[in-house]
C-alpha cells in the first residue's frame, strides 16, 4: 500500500447502543473490509516479510519488557476496561498479555497462518487487538450492544445461548461475537475465506491513531500481492 493509500485509509466507525454509550462513553468499534490479494487466503503461509517481523518481535519482547508490559499506556487501558466490564485481567488475560505469555511459553512468536500472523504483528506493534469475521456472514454495519437473555451467539441452531447484558459485537440481525471473547462459529473465517471484515475496539485511554494503525497494518498486509514481503 502506497503512502497515498495509507493516507486515504479510514476505517468505518461502528454503532453503539444508547445504554452502552451512557455507561462507557469512550467505547468504540472501528471496521474495515478487506479483499485478500491474489493467491492469498486466510490459512496460507505468511510471506517471508511477515515471518521476519515475528522473529524481530520475538527478539525485542523479552524479560524486562514482558514483565513491565501491563504498565504501558495502551495495555494498561485494556486492563482497566476489562475490570470495568467485570472481567479479571489476571484470569482472562487481555489480548496483548495473552500474546506475550504465549511468546514466553513457546520461546517466540511462531508463524501460524497469514491472518493470525498479521493480526499478531498489528497487536504487538500497537497494543490494539484486531479481529476478523467472514464478511459474507455480516449483515450491515457492526456495533456494540448488550445481549438479550438466551440470545444465540450467531445464527446456527446449536449456537451457545448468551446471558442478558453481555456486551457483544453485533450486526443488524445477530450477535457475532462476545466483546473480547468468542466469535460465532459461522462468522469465523474459514481457511479459504477471501473477503474479511476486520474490527478493532477502542477503549478509554487508547488513542484513535493506534486503532487506525492496527487496522491499516492488517488491511495492507492482507491486500498485498503474494510477491510482496
PyMOL commands that set and color helices and strands:
alter all, ss='L'
color gray80, all
select helices_A, chain A and resi 3-8+18-23+48-60+63-71+73-84+95-106+114-126+135-137+185-187+208-223
alter helices_A, ss='H'
color red, helices_A
select strands_A, chain A and resi 12-13+15-16+28-35+130-134+143-146+167-170+175-178+195-202
alter strands_A, ss='S'
color yellow, strands_A
deselect
rebuild
show_as cartoon
